[in-house]
Structure formats: structure tokens, C-alpha cells
Amino acid sequence: MTAQYRNNFDFLRFLGAALIIFSHSFALSLGYANIYEFDWHILIGQFGLAVLLVISGYLIPASWERLPDYKVFFRKRLLRIAPGLIVSILAILFIIGPIATDLTLTEYFAALFSPATWTTLPFYTDGSALGLFTANPVTYVDAPLWAIPLEFFLYVVVAVMGIAGLLRYKISMVPFIAVTVLLWAVCYMLQPFDKIRFMIYFFVGAFLWINRERIVYKWYAVAAMWLLAFMFFHTQVFYVFAFIAIPYTVIWFANLPLERLHNFGKYGDFSFGMFIYGYPIQQTIVHFMPSIEIWQLILLSFVFTVPVAVLSFYLIERHALAKKDKIRADK
């Protein structure tokens, strides 16, 4: 492993995906009506997603800088996301769906291929049209997929800024951060606009990359940021400090000289597979074991999800990543 890659990002990606699965175990057991904004397990899941977005925000502008060609940029992004995502959708529809549906197989496939059903399927919100998880506390099929179009929108923002030459300016991300914070402050309680705040983590991550030569990372700065954040716990001001504390902490930790974590991803990056498969696997467990305890669900979620994520990486994602690494700009 070269010095260029001696960091802890692989571990942090795995941790982020794992925290999301952990958090969803509570939501899928209790139902969203019985959980609250500042419940500790909800914040853990949001922290996990924030970690993933910070890393993405930090590394995606770096990718553009290495090869500033929009065709190459988007081909690489698609190769990272699309193959694994498409296979996961097919697995949900043709493996999980038939065994977990309340409909007969004839009814299920009739519903599956109905144009009316497809209007509800693009990112898998409610599964009732297919008879999926209708008796579960939550009826979503793969709710985390809402983050993927958001992520792709952020890629578009980076590409447009790159084409316009804005990424060379140290303060280029500041207007995006300010506008997004303002939008969140105005409409954070309005679905689906409450999710706007997750864009902030990406933009701050990008800001940290663009200003990487100027920003110094110290443990006591991390401690001070979190102290300020928790002084305002149970208020919206907590999130404002988290917008700074989480990105700073993630990049600080990513660059710590922790030799064991530097090699964490030597067998592969399983975080994306965990992200796209965790929720439907958890829903399937709850479907067949409706009385399962939360801690049992947490255990079984990882027992089933991690092997599936490993298979996804070795059978699908790895081959796409190999093609991604060979892409060069057109002459």
C-alpha cells in the first residue's frame, strides 16, 4: 500500500454503513411513529450516513482534480453505483419479493409488471403494492435508497463547479454550505426537505478537501467541537455544530496513523453492499420473525447482510471497479 492510500477511509465507510444498519434495527422493530428526533439510536444512524457523505464530499472533488473530464467523471460514478444497485433491485424483486409477499406468486408478478406499480418503485418507499412487509411496523422496502439520487445530484454539482473552474477557489463551497443551511433552517420539518441537511456534510467534506493544505487537525479541536455541540443537545443548534464537528472528526480520524486500520479494506469495500442490502434483509427478518427482540434483530441483520455485501463486492462491484480504474480521458 502506497503512502497515498494510507488512511482509514475504508474502515470509516464500513463503520458508517454498520451504524445505519444498527439504527434501522430500532426503527424497523418499533415503527417510525414510536421513535423521536433525538433518540440516541436515530442519531447514531444519522451519524453513519453523515460519515459516508463527508467521505464522498472529500474524495469526489479529488477525483475531479485527478482527471477533470466530465464524461470520465460520470462514467466512474456510474460504475461505482449502478452495477451493485441494479443487482440489488433485481434481488429484492425476484428473490426477497416472492418469498416475503402476502400475495400469491401470480398476483405478485402481475403487480410487479403493472405500470401502476412501477410509479411507486423507483427508490422503494412503500411495498404494499407488491404485498411486501404490510404487517411490519414499517412498510418501506429499501428506504435508504433515497440517498442515492441525492448523492448523484451532488456529483452533478461538483462536475458543474469543476467545468466552471470554481473548485480551484478555496471558498467555492461556502455559498453552497450557506444556502443549504438556510434551506434546512427554513424547512427542516417539511418532508422530504428535512433531508436537505445531509447535503451539508458533503459540501463541508468538499470544503475540507479544497482547503486541505490550510486546515490543521488536532484532537483537542475535535473535543471542543463536540463539547459545543452537546451543550445544545435536543435543540436544532446541535445540528449546526454537528455540521462542523462530524466532517472535521471524520477527516481527522481518517488520517490518524493507525496501521491496523490502514489495511482494513484490503479484502474489499463492503460498505455499499451493506447500505443497499441491509434494510430489505432486516425487513425480511422482521416479516418472518415479528416478535424478534431488537438486539436479536441487530445480530441477525449483520449475520445475513455482511455475507451478502461480500458477495456483492466480489461478484459485481469488484469487476465494475476494475473497469472504473482503467478509464482514461478521451484524447
Secondary structure as GFF3:
##gff-version 3
##sequence-region A 1 331
A	DSSP	three_ten_helix	3	5	.	.	.	ID=ss1
A	DSSP	alpha_helix	9	30	.	.	.	ID=ss2
A	DSSP	three_ten_helix	32	34	.	.	.	ID=ss3
A	DSSP	alpha_helix	40	66	.	.	.	ID=ss4
A	DSSP	alpha_helix	70	91	.	.	.	ID=ss5
A	DSSP	pi_helix	92	96	.	.	.	ID=ss6
A	DSSP	alpha_helix	97	100	.	.	.	ID=ss7
A	DSSP	alpha_helix	105	112	.	.	.	ID=ss8
A	DSSP	alpha_helix	115	118	.	.	.	ID=ss9
A	DSSP	three_ten_helix	128	130	.	.	.	ID=ss10
A	DSSP	three_ten_helix	143	146	.	.	.	ID=ss11
A	DSSP	alpha_helix	147	163	.	.	.	ID=ss12
A	DSSP	three_ten_helix	166	168	.	.	.	ID=ss13
A	DSSP	alpha_helix	174	187	.	.	.	ID=ss14
A	DSSP	three_ten_helix	193	196	.	.	.	ID=ss15
A	DSSP	alpha_helix	197	210	.	.	.	ID=ss16
A	DSSP	alpha_helix	219	231	.	.	.	ID=ss17
A	DSSP	alpha_helix	236	254	.	.	.	ID=ss18
A	DSSP	alpha_helix	259	262	.	.	.	ID=ss19
A	DSSP	alpha_helix	271	288	.	.	.	ID=ss20
A	DSSP	alpha_helix	294	312	.	.	.	ID=ss21
A	DSSP	pi_helix	313	317	.	.	.	ID=ss22
A	DSSP	alpha_helix	318	326	.	.	.	ID=ss23
###
